[in-house]
Amino acid sequence: MNPLYIQNLRYKLQKRVNRLNSVDASLFGVTLAQFWRFFEQQSIYVGILDELIAQSPQLDEIIDNIKEQAGVVGKTEEEAAAIGYIILKYLVEKQSDYSQKLYLYSHKYNPEAEDNVMAVNTIRQVFLIPFYEYVDEHLDDQRTMLSLLIRYKHRSEWFQKDTLWDLSQETQVGEKNLAQDLYGYLYDQGIDFTIEPSSITGKIDFIAAQNTTDPVLLDVKIFDGKDKSKHYIRKGFNQLYTYTQQFNRPFGYLVIYKTTDRDLHFALPLLSFSDIPMVVYNYKTIFLLTIDIHKYTEPVSRRKPLRSIKITYDDLVTAVTET
């Protein structure tokens, strides 16, 4: 990714966190709410956040423990950052209860935090700093993969739809053509990768940064509503889940190119913070990104009613358990 772009993102984040650390305690709640609105509008930050939360399957239990007892901290930096995110977001929600929540959580870690200044300083030290440091350190990390894929989706649907449609129509190599386009885009963004390494169970389309301890698993599928429809996507999900097990990775990315006017609807209980459908199963998280490259012959206002093919959580998980 462009170093200047990352530098700009880091500067913006640093500037706002510095303000949170220096603002008068009486203004901390309002300033935190402003910071949160800024944070959730930045796709790169959100992408890091998605994967941070997905790495903490016991997070709900940890938060419950914090409410019940004093001084519960994350066992790892990742857990501490995830806890920081949850508590800070909780403070932002429903501002009318802010003061009560501020003293509740600060007192858990500092029983002497009886005034507003001490309470805010405790929140800064325990929750804000671990969360901020984690995001800052991962800005130029390959954990920004989700954000890059979102940008690729927009680029493909807005500017490259006709080209990708033509590539998809080559019967034997359609998926390979589309995958090559995706690889080229990611390479231009500075991602180092190895394509189609041998594996015990077959071949995965893409393993990013395989020479590091943090490879990214990504697979490409076409959805045409016919031969490559619901069953085909379920099969692709199972393959990718198997890869996450084989390579001992917590995340996988299934990129689906939609070449039909049929809608692909994932009826899942979870959406990532960037509204990308995701499945969490057995401590593995699979993100499902759909890219619509179908050549529509009519404008939206004149198209027939949308026909949808629905895929549920059970559909996908059953594909794994049946295997």
LUMMI-32527 format. One record per residue: residue number from 1; residue in three letters; x, y, z of N, C-alpha, C in turn. Coordinates in steps of 0.05 Angstrom, whole numbers, always signed. Layout:
> resi  resn  nu  nv  nw  cau  cav  caw  cu  cv  cw
> NUM  ALA  X  Y  Z  X  Y  Z  X  Y  Z
...
% end
This chain:
> resi  resn  nu  nv  nw  cau  cav  caw  cu  cv  cw
> 1  MET  +17  -24  +0  +0  +0  +0  +18  +25  +0
> 2  ASN  +8  +46  -12  +23  +70  -15  +32  +80  +13
> 3  PRO  +59  +83  +17  +69  +91  +44  +58  +119  +52
> 4  LEU  +55  +137  +33  +44  +163  +40  +15  +162  +50
> 5  TYR  +0  +144  +38  -28  +140  +46  -29  +130  +75
> 6  ILE  -12  +110  +81  -10  +99  +108  -1  +121  +128
> 7  GLN  +19  +136  +119  +29  +158  +137  +7  +178  +143
> 8  ASN  -10  +184  +123  -32  +203  +128  -53  +191  +147
> 9  LEU  -59  +165  +144  -78  +152  +162  -67  +152  +191
> 10  ARG  -41  +146  +193  -29  +145  +220  -29  +173  +232
> 11  TYR  -24  +193  +217  -24  +220  +227  -51  +229  +237
> 12  LYS  -72  +222  +221  -99  +229  +229  -107  +216  +255
> 13  LEU  -100  +190  +257  -107  +175  +281  -92  +186  +305
> 14  GLN  -66  +190  +301  -50  +200  +323  -59  +227  +333
> 15  LYS  -67  +245  +315  -76  +272  +322  -101  +270  +339
> 16  ARG  -119  +253  +332  -145  +251  +347  -141  +237  +374
> 17  VAL  -123  +217  +375  -118  +204  +401  -103  +223  +419
> 18  ASN  -85  +239  +409  -71  +259  +425  -92  +279  +437
> 19  ARG  -112  +285  +421  -133  +303  +432  -148  +289  +455
> 20  LEU  -154  +264  +451  -168  +249  +472  -151  +248  +498
> 21  ASN  -125  +246  +494  -107  +244  +518  -102  +271  +531
> 22  SER  -108  +293  +517  -102  +319  +528  -127  +336  +535
> 23  VAL  -150  +328  +525  -174  +344  +530  -182  +344  +559
> 24  ASP  -194  +365  +568  -204  +366  +596  -223  +342  +601
> 25  ALA  -221  +331  +625  -236  +307  +632  -266  +312  +628
> 26  SER  -276  +336  +632  -304  +342  +630  -313  +340  +600
> 27  LEU  -295  +342  +582  -301  +340  +553  -294  +313  +541
> 28  PHE  -284  +295  +557  -274  +269  +546  -296  +253  +532
> 29  GLY  -320  +252  +544  -342  +237  +533  -350  +247  +505
> 30  VAL  -353  +273  +502  -361  +285  +477  -339  +281  +456
> 31  THR  -314  +284  +464  -291  +281  +446  -289  +252  +437
> 32  LEU  -294  +233  +455  -293  +205  +449  -314  +198  +428
> 33  ALA  -338  +209  +430  -359  +205  +411  -351  +215  +383
> 34  GLN  -338  +239  +383  -329  +250  +357  -307  +232  +345
> 35  PHE  -289  +222  +362  -268  +204  +353  -280  +179  +341
> 36  TRP  -301  +168  +353  -312  +143  +344  -326  +146  +317
> 37  ARG  -339  +169  +313  -351  +173  +286  -330  +175  +265
> 38  PHE  -307  +188  +271  -285  +190  +252  -274  +162  +247
> 39  PHE  -269  +147  +268  -256  +120  +265  -272  +102  +248
> 40  GLU  -298  +100  +252  -315  +81  +237  -320  +90  +208
> 41  GLN  -311  +113  +200  -314  +122  +173  -289  +116  +156
> 42  GLN  -268  +105  +169  -243  +99  +155  -242  +69  +150
> 43  SER  -243  +61  +124  -244  +32  +118  -220  +17  +127
> 44  ILE  -196  +29  +127  -172  +15  +135  -173  +9  +165
> 45  TYR  -181  +29  +181  -184  +24  +210  -205  +2  +215
> 46  VAL  -227  +3  +200  -248  -16  +204  -239  -44  +197
> 47  GLY  -223  -47  +176  -212  -73  +168  -195  -85  +190
> 48  ILE  -178  -68  +202  -162  -78  +225  -180  -86  +248
> 49  LEU  -200  -71  +253  -219  -76  +275  -233  -102  +270
> 50  ASP  -242  -107  +246  -256  -133  +240  -240  -157  +249
> 51  GLU  -215  -156  +241  -198  -180  +246  -189  -181  +276
> 52  LEU  -187  -158  +288  -181  -157  +317  -202  -171  +333
> 53  ILE  -227  -164  +328  -250  -175  +342  -252  -205  +336
> 54  ALA  -248  -212  +311  -250  -241  +303  -229  -258  +317
> 55  GLN  -206  -246  +325  -185  -261  +338  -191  -266  +367
> 56  SER  -212  -255  +378  -218  -257  +407  -245  -272  +411
> 57  PRO  -245  -298  +407  -271  -313  +409  -282  -313  +437
> 58  GLN  -265  -308  +458  -275  -308  +485  -281  -280  +495
> 59  LEU  -284  -261  +477  -286  -233  +485  -311  -228  +502
> 60  ASP  -334  -239  +494  -358  -235  +509  -355  -244  +538
> 61  GLU  -342  -267  +541  -338  -277  +568  -320  -259  +584
> 62  ILE  -299  -248  +571  -280  -230  +585  -295  -205  +594
> 63  ILE  -312  -194  +576  -326  -169  +583  -345  -175  +607
> 64  ASP  -358  -198  +607  -375  -205  +630  -359  -206  +656
> 65  ASN  -335  -217  +654  -318  -219  +678  -310  -192  +688
> 66  ILE  -305  -173  +669  -298  -146  +677  -321  -134  +693
> 67  LYS  -346  -138  +685  -369  -127  +699  -372  -139  +727
> 68  GLU  -362  -164  +731  -366  -178  +756  -343  -174  +776
> 69  GLN  -319  -170  +766  -296  -168  +784  -277  -147  +774
> 70  ALA  -259  -140  +792  -241  -118  +787  -216  -126  +772
> 71  GLY  -205  -109  +755  -179  -112  +744  -174  -134  +724
> 72  VAL  -195  -143  +710  -191  -164  +690  -178  -152  +665
> 73  VAL  -155  -164  +657  -141  -153  +634  -137  -175  +613
> 74  GLY  -132  -167  +589  -127  -187  +568  -101  -202  +572
> 75  LYS  -101  -227  +564  -77  -243  +567  -56  -236  +545
> 76  THR  -65  -225  +523  -48  -217  +502  -53  -188  +494
> 77  GLU  -35  -176  +479  -40  -149  +469  -65  -147  +452
> 78  GLU  -70  -169  +437  -94  -169  +420  -120  -168  +437
> 79  GLU  -120  -184  +458  -143  -184  +476  -147  -157  +490
> 80  ALA  -124  -146  +498  -126  -120  +512  -137  -98  +493
> 81  ALA  -128  -99  +468  -139  -80  +448  -168  -85  +442
> 82  ALA  -176  -110  +440  -204  -116  +435  -222  -108  +458
> 83  ILE  -212  -112  +483  -227  -103  +506  -230  -72  +506
> 84  GLY  -208  -59  +499  -208  -30  +497  -229  -21  +477
> 85  TYR  -231  -34  +454  -251  -26  +434  -280  -29  +446
> 86  ILE  -285  -52  +458  -313  -57  +468  -321  -37  +489
> 87  ILE  -303  -31  +508  -309  -13  +530  -312  +15  +520
> 88  LEU  -294  +24  +502  -296  +51  +492  -322  +55  +476
> 89  LYS  -329  +35  +460  -354  +37  +445  -378  +37  +464
> 90  TYR  -376  +22  +485  -398  +22  +505  -401  +49  +518
> 91  LEU  -379  +62  +523  -380  +89  +535  -393  +109  +516
> 92  VAL  -388  +106  +490  -399  +124  +469  -429  +120  +466
> 93  GLU  -438  +96  +468  -467  +90  +464  -483  +101  +487
> 94  LYS  -506  +112  +480  -525  +123  +500  -510  +142  +519
> 95  GLN  -505  +166  +509  -490  +186  +524  -502  +194  +550
> 96  SER  -528  +190  +553  -541  +198  +578  -531  +181  +602
> 97  ASP  -520  +158  +596  -510  +140  +618  -479  +142  +619
> 98  TYR  -467  +161  +605  -438  +162  +604  -425  +163  +631
> 99  SER  -433  +181  +648  -420  +185  +674  -421  +160  +691
> 100  GLN  -444  +147  +691  -447  +123  +706  -429  +101  +696
> 101  LYS  -427  +98  +670  -410  +77  +658  -380  +84  +662
> 102  LEU  -374  +110  +661  -346  +118  +665  -336  +110  +692
> 103  TYR  -352  +115  +713  -343  +108  +740  -344  +78  +745
> 104  LEU  -363  +65  +732  -365  +36  +736  -340  +22  +727
> 105  TYR  -330  +29  +702  -307  +14  +691  -281  +25  +702
> 106  SER  -279  +50  +707  -254  +61  +718  -249  +50  +746
> 107  HIS  -270  +47  +762  -267  +38  +789  -259  +9  +791
> 108  LYS  -265  -6  +770  -256  -34  +770  -226  -37  +770
> 109  TYR  -213  -17  +757  -184  -18  +754  -169  +1  +773
> 110  ASN  -184  +20  +783  -172  +39  +802  -193  +47  +822
> 111  PRO  -194  +33  +845  -214  +39  +865  -213  +67  +876
> 112  GLU  -190  +80  +872  -187  +108  +882  -196  +129  +862
> 113  ALA  -206  +120  +839  -216  +138  +819  -243  +149  +826
> 114  GLU  -243  +167  +845  -268  +178  +856  -278  +203  +842
> 115  ASP  -259  +217  +828  -267  +241  +814  -265  +237  +784
> 116  ASN  -275  +257  +769  -277  +255  +740  -249  +252  +727
> 117  VAL  -230  +267  +737  -203  +267  +725  -190  +240  +728
> 118  MET  -191  +229  +752  -179  +202  +757  -193  +180  +741
> 119  ALA  -219  +183  +739  -234  +163  +724  -227  +163  +694
> 120  VAL  -225  +187  +682  -218  +190  +654  -190  +180  +649
> 121  ASN  -171  +187  +667  -143  +178  +664  -141  +148  +665
> 122  THR  -157  +135  +681  -157  +106  +683  -167  +94  +657
> 123  ILE  -189  +105  +646  -199  +95  +620  -178  +98  +598
> 124  ARG  -164  +120  +598  -143  +125  +578  -122  +103  +580
> 125  GLN  -112  +99  +604  -90  +80  +608  -98  +51  +602
> 126  VAL  -121  +43  +612  -129  +15  +610  -141  +7  +584
> 127  PHE  -157  +25  +571  -172  +18  +547  -163  +32  +522
> 128  LEU  -159  +59  +524  -153  +74  +500  -125  +68  +489
> 129  ILE  -105  +68  +505  -77  +64  +496  -73  +37  +483
> 130  PRO  -81  +14  +495  -77  -12  +482  -92  -13  +455
> 131  PHE  -116  -2  +454  -131  -3  +429  -117  +14  +407
> 132  TYR  -109  +38  +414  -96  +56  +395  -69  +44  +385
> 133  GLU  -53  +33  +404  -27  +23  +396  -30  -1  +377
> 134  TYR  -50  -17  +381  -54  -40  +364  -61  -31  +335
> 135  VAL  -80  -13  +333  -88  -3  +307  -65  +11  +293
> 136  ASP  -50  +27  +308  -28  +42  +296  -7  +22  +285
> 137  GLU  +0  +1  +300  +20  -17  +292  +12  -34  +268
> 138  HIS  -14  -37  +264  -24  -54  +242  -33  -39  +218
> 139  LEU  -29  -13  +217  -38  +3  +194  -24  -7  +169
> 140  ASP  +1  -13  +170  +15  -22  +146  +20  -52  +146
> 141  ASP  +4  -66  +162  +5  -95  +164  -13  -107  +143
> 142  GLN  -9  -132  +137  -26  -145  +117  -54  -152  +128
> 143  ARG  -59  -144  +153  -85  -147  +164  -104  -126  +152
> 144  THR  -94  -109  +136  -111  -90  +122  -123  -103  +97
> 145  MET  -119  -129  +94  -129  -143  +70  -158  -138  +65
> 146  LEU  -175  -138  +85  -203  -135  +81  -209  -107  +69
> 147  SER  -196  -87  +78  -200  -60  +67  -191  -59  +38
> 148  LEU  -169  -73  +32  -160  -73  +4  -181  -87  -14
> 149  LEU  -192  -109  -4  -212  -123  -19  -237  -106  -24
> 150  ILE  -245  -91  -4  -268  -73  -7  -262  -52  -29
> 151  ARG  -238  -41  -29  -231  -22  -50  -230  -36  -77
> 152  TYR  -221  -61  -78  -220  -76  -103  -249  -80  -113
> 153  LYS  -267  -86  -95  -295  -90  -103  -306  -64  -116
> 154  HIS  -301  -42  -103  -311  -16  -115  -298  -11  -142
> 155  ARG  -272  -15  -144  -258  -11  -169  -269  -29  -190
> 156  SER  -275  -54  -184  -284  -73  -203  -312  -66  -213
> 157  GLU  -330  -60  -194  -358  -54  -202  -362  -27  -215
> 158  TRP  -345  -8  -208  -348  +19  -219  -333  +23  -246
> 159  PHE  -309  +11  -248  -292  +18  -270  -284  -6  -288
> 160  GLN  -285  -31  -278  -275  -53  -293  -295  -75  -299
> 161  LYS  -321  -69  -295  -342  -90  -297  -342  -104  -324
> 162  ASP  -341  -88  -346  -342  -101  -373  -318  -118  -378
> 163  THR  -295  -109  -370  -270  -124  -374  -271  -150  -358
> 164  LEU  -279  -149  -333  -280  -173  -317  -302  -192  -326
> 165  TRP  -324  -181  -336  -345  -198  -348  -334  -215  -371
> 166  ASP  -319  -202  -389  -308  -216  -411  -288  -237  -402
> 167  LEU  -272  -231  -382  -253  -251  -372  -267  -275  -360
> 168  SER  -290  -270  -347  -305  -292  -334  -318  -311  -354
> 169  GLN  -322  -302  -379  -337  -319  -398  -320  -340  -412
> 170  GLU  -294  -340  -407  -277  -362  -418  -282  -387  -400
> 171  THR  -296  -406  -411  -307  -428  -396  -287  -442  -378
> 172  GLN  -264  -450  -388  -246  -466  -373  -228  -450  -354
> 173  VAL  -224  -425  -360  -205  -409  -345  -216  -383  -334
> 174  GLY  -243  -381  -332  -256  -357  -323  -247  -349  -295
> 175  GLU  -247  -368  -277  -239  -361  -249  -210  -354  -248
> 176  LYS  -194  -368  -263  -165  -363  -263  -160  -334  -273
> 177  ASN  -175  -326  -294  -172  -299  -305  -178  -278  -284
> 178  LEU  -201  -282  -270  -209  -263  -250  -189  -262  -227
> 179  ALA  -180  -286  -219  -160  -287  -198  -135  -271  -205
> 180  GLN  -126  -274  -230  -102  -259  -239  -106  -229  -237
> 181  ASP  -130  -220  -243  -136  -191  -241  -134  -183  -212
> 182  LEU  -145  -199  -194  -144  -193  -165  -115  -193  -155
> 183  TYR  -99  -213  -164  -72  -214  -156  -57  -189  -164
> 184  GLY  -62  -181  -189  -48  -157  -200  -55  -132  -183
> 185  TYR  -80  -130  -176  -88  -107  -159  -74  -107  -132
> 186  LEU  -74  -131  -119  -62  -133  -93  -32  -128  -94
> 187  TYR  -19  -138  -116  +9  -133  -120  +15  -103  -122
> 188  ASP  -2  -89  -137  +1  -60  -139  -2  -46  -113
> 189  GLN  -16  -58  -94  -20  -46  -67  +3  -53  -48
> 190  GLY  +23  -68  -58  +46  -75  -42  +44  -100  -26
> 191  ILE  +25  -118  -34  +22  -144  -20  +41  -164  -34
> 192  ASP  +58  -177  -18  +76  -198  -28  +62  -225  -25
> 193  PHE  +63  -241  -46  +49  -267  -44  +61  -288  -62
> 194  THR  +51  -312  -57  +58  -335  -74  +32  -347  -85
> 195  ILE  +30  -353  -110  +6  -363  -122  +6  -393  -125
> 196  GLU  -16  -406  -116  -20  -434  -119  +3  -452  -110
> 197  PRO  +10  -450  -85  +29  -469  -74  +16  -497  -71
> 198  SER  +33  -518  -72  +22  -545  -68  +13  -548  -39
> 199  SER  -8  -563  -36  -18  -570  -9  -28  -598  -9
> 200  ILE  -33  -608  +15  -42  -636  +17  -69  -639  +5
> 201  THR  -87  -620  +9  -115  -623  +1  -121  -612  -27
> 202  GLY  -101  -601  -40  -106  -589  -66  -91  -563  -69
> 203  LYS  -103  -544  -82  -90  -518  -86  -108  -495  -78
> 204  ILE  -97  -477  -63  -112  -453  -56  -103  -431  -76
> 205  ASP  -122  -415  -84  -116  -394  -105  -93  -376  -96
> 206  PHE  -93  -368  -71  -75  -346  -63  -67  -348  -34
> 207  ILE  -41  -348  -29  -32  -346  -1  -14  -322  +0
> 208  ALA  -23  -301  +13  -7  -276  +14  +14  -278  +35
> 209  ALA  +37  -267  +29  +60  -265  +48  +65  -293  +60
> 210  GLN  +67  -313  +44  +71  -340  +54  +98  -344  +68
> 211  ASN  +117  -326  +62  +143  -328  +74  +143  -315  +102
> 212  THR  +120  -306  +112  +119  -295  +139  +103  -314  +157
> 213  THR  +101  -306  +182  +86  -322  +201  +56  -315  +201
> 214  ASP  +48  -298  +183  +20  -288  +182  +9  -288  +154
> 215  PRO  +7  -312  +141  -3  -313  +113  -33  -307  +112
> 216  VAL  -42  -297  +90  -70  -291  +86  -81  -311  +65
> 217  LEU  -103  -324  +73  -115  -344  +55  -138  -332  +40
> 218  LEU  -138  -335  +14  -158  -323  -3  -165  -342  -26
> 219  ASP  -191  -346  -32  -200  -363  -54  -220  -348  -71
> 220  VAL  -220  -354  -97  -237  -340  -116  -257  -360  -128
> 221  LYS  -283  -352  -129  -304  -368  -141  -322  -351  -159
> 222  ILE  -334  -363  -180  -354  -351  -196  -381  -361  -187
> 223  PHE  -401  -342  -185  -429  -349  -179  -445  -341  -203
> 224  ASP  -456  -362  -218  -472  -356  -242  -501  -363  -239
> 225  GLY  -509  -373  -215  -537  -380  -211  -546  -405  -225
> 226  LYS  -528  -419  -238  -535  -444  -252  -516  -466  -242
> 227  ASP  -496  -473  -259  -478  -494  -250  -462  -486  -226
> 228  LYS  -455  -461  -225  -440  -450  -202  -458  -433  -185
> 229  SER  -474  -447  -170  -494  -433  -153  -490  -439  -124
> 230  LYS  -511  -444  -110  -510  -447  -81  -491  -469  -73
> 231  HIS  -494  -492  -85  -477  -515  -78  -447  -509  -83
> 232  TYR  -442  -494  -104  -414  -488  -111  -402  -469  -90
> 233  ILE  -417  -450  -81  -407  -431  -60  -403  -446  -34
> 234  ARG  -421  -464  -27  -418  -481  -3  -392  -497  -5
> 235  LYS  -387  -508  -28  -362  -524  -32  -337  -506  -29
> 236  GLY  -339  -482  -40  -316  -463  -38  -311  -455  -9
> 237  PHE  -333  -451  +6  -330  -445  +35  -316  -467  +50
> 238  ASN  -325  -492  +44  -313  -515  +57  -283  -517  +50
> 239  GLN  -276  -512  +25  -247  -513  +17  -231  -492  +33
> 240  LEU  -242  -468  +34  -227  -447  +48  -225  -452  +78
> 241  TYR  -246  -462  +90  -245  -469  +118  -224  -491  +123
> 242  THR  -222  -510  +105  -202  -531  +107  -174  -519  +106
> 243  TYR  -170  -499  +89  -144  -486  +87  -137  -471  +113
> 244  THR  -157  -459  +125  -151  -445  +151  -142  -465  +172
> 245  GLN  -153  -489  +171  -144  -510  +189  -116  -520  +182
> 246  GLN  -112  -524  +157  -86  -536  +148  -63  -517  +153
> 247  PHE  -68  -491  +148  -46  -471  +152  -48  -458  +180
> 248  ASN  -67  -467  +196  -69  -456  +224  -73  -426  +224
> 249  ARG  -91  -416  +208  -96  -387  +206  -124  -382  +216
> 250  PRO  -129  -359  +229  -156  -353  +240  -175  -342  +219
> 251  PHE  -165  -332  +195  -182  -319  +176  -179  -330  +148
> 252  GLY  -200  -328  +133  -199  -334  +104  -218  -315  +90
> 253  TYR  -213  -311  +64  -228  -292  +48  -238  -306  +23
> 254  LEU  -264  -308  +20  -276  -320  -4  -287  -297  -21
> 255  VAL  -274  -293  -44  -282  -272  -63  -299  -284  -85
> 256  ILE  -324  -274  -87  -344  -286  -105  -352  -266  -126
> 257  TYR  -347  -273  -151  -354  -256  -174  -382  -265  -184
> 258  LYS  -401  -247  -182  -429  -253  -189  -433  -246  -219
> 259  THR  -439  -267  -235  -442  -262  -264  -471  -267  -273
> 260  THR  -490  -264  -255  -518  -269  -261  -534  -245  -250
> 261  ASP  -559  -242  -260  -577  -222  -249  -590  -231  -223
> 262  ARG  -586  -257  -217  -597  -267  -191  -580  -255  -168
> 263  ASP  -594  -247  -147  -580  -236  -124  -569  -258  -106
> 264  LEU  -546  -255  -96  -534  -273  -77  -537  -262  -49
> 265  HIS  -554  -274  -33  -560  -263  -7  -550  -282  +15
> 266  PHE  -531  -272  +31  -521  -287  +54  -537  -279  +78
> 267  ALA  -554  -297  +87  -570  -292  +111  -555  -303  +135
> 268  LEU  -537  -286  +145  -519  -294  +167  -523  -277  +191
> 269  PRO  -518  -288  +215  -522  -273  +240  -502  -251  +244
> 270  LEU  -479  -252  +230  -458  -233  +235  -451  -218  +209
> 271  LEU  -446  -192  +212  -434  -176  +191  -409  -164  +203
> 272  SER  -388  -162  +187  -365  -147  +196  -372  -118  +199
> 273  PHE  -354  -102  +212  -360  -74  +217  -360  -58  +191
> 274  SER  -351  -71  +169  -353  -58  +143  -375  -71  +127
> 275  ASP  -394  -84  +140  -418  -96  +128  -412  -118  +108
> 276  ILE  -389  -132  +111  -383  -155  +95  -393  -180  +110
> 277  PRO  -409  -197  +98  -418  -221  +112  -394  -238  +121
> 278  MET  -396  -250  +145  -375  -267  +154  -387  -289  +171
> 279  VAL  -372  -312  +171  -380  -335  +186  -358  -341  +206
> 280  VAL  -365  -344  +232  -346  -352  +252  -354  -381  +261
> 281  TYR  -336  -399  +257  -341  -427  +263  -315  -440  +273
> 282  ASN  -317  -452  +296  -294  -466  +307  -269  -448  +309
> 283  TYR  -273  -424  +317  -252  -404  +320  -239  -396  +294
> 284  LYS  -252  -401  +272  -243  -392  +245  -263  -372  +235
> 285  THR  -253  -351  +222  -271  -331  +211  -267  -329  +180
> 286  ILE  -289  -333  +166  -288  -331  +136  -304  -307  +128
> 287  PHE  -292  -289  +113  -305  -265  +102  -314  -272  +74
> 288  LEU  -338  -263  +66  -350  -270  +41  -356  -244  +25
> 289  LEU  -339  -238  +6  -341  -213  -10  -352  -219  -37
> 290  THR  -375  -207  -44  -388  -211  -70  -383  -187  -88
> 291  ILE  -373  -192  -112  -368  -171  -132  -386  -176  -156
> 292  ASP  -404  -157  -161  -424  -159  -182  -412  -149  -208
> 293  ILE  -406  -168  -227  -395  -161  -253  -415  -168  -276
> 294  HIS  -440  -174  -268  -459  -181  -289  -465  -158  -308
> 295  LYS  -468  -164  -334  -475  -144  -354  -505  -140  -355
> 296  TYR  -515  -121  -341  -544  -116  -342  -551  -101  -367
> 297  THR  -573  -109  -379  -582  -97  -404  -602  -74  -400
> 298  GLU  -613  -72  -375  -632  -52  -369  -623  -35  -345
> 299  PRO  -630  -9  -344  -624  +7  -320  -639  -4  -296
> 300  VAL  -630  +4  -273  -643  -6  -248  -673  -2  -248
> 301  SER  -682  +21  -257  -711  +28  -256  -728  +10  -273
> 302  ARG  -716  -4  -293  -731  -20  -312  -726  -50  -309
> 303  ARG  -711  -58  -289  -705  -86  -285  -729  -100  -272
> 304  LYS  -730  -126  -277  -751  -143  -265  -746  -145  -235
> 305  PRO  -766  -153  -219  -762  -156  -191  -739  -174  -184
> 306  LEU  -724  -167  -164  -700  -182  -157  -706  -210  -149
> 307  ARG  -692  -229  -160  -694  -257  -152  -669  -265  -137
> 308  SER  -673  -275  -113  -651  -279  -95  -646  -309  -90
> 309  ILE  -621  -316  -87  -612  -342  -78  -600  -338  -50
> 310  LYS  -613  -350  -30  -605  -346  -3  -587  -368  +7
> 311  ILE  -566  -360  +21  -547  -380  +33  -546  -372  +63
> 312  THR  -552  -392  +80  -553  -387  +109  -527  -397  +123
> 313  TYR  -525  -390  +148  -503  -399  +164  -502  -430  +165
> 314  ASP  -526  -442  +169  -527  -471  +169  -519  -484  +143
> 315  ASP  -526  -471  +120  -518  -481  +94  -487  -483  +93
> 316  LEU  -474  -463  +102  -445  -462  +100  -431  -481  +120
> 317  VAL  -440  -480  +145  -428  -497  +166  -434  -526  +160
> 318  THR  -458  -532  +150  -464  -560  +143  -446  -571  +122
> 319  ALA  -437  -553  +103  -418  -562  +83  -392  -572  +95
> 320  VAL  -385  -560  +118  -361  -568  +132  -366  -594  +148
> 321  THR  -388  -594  +163  -393  -617  +181  -399  -643  +165
> 322  GLU  -412  -640  +142  -418  -663  +125  -392  -675  +114
> 323  THR  -373  -658  +107  -348  -668  +97  -332  -682  +119
% end
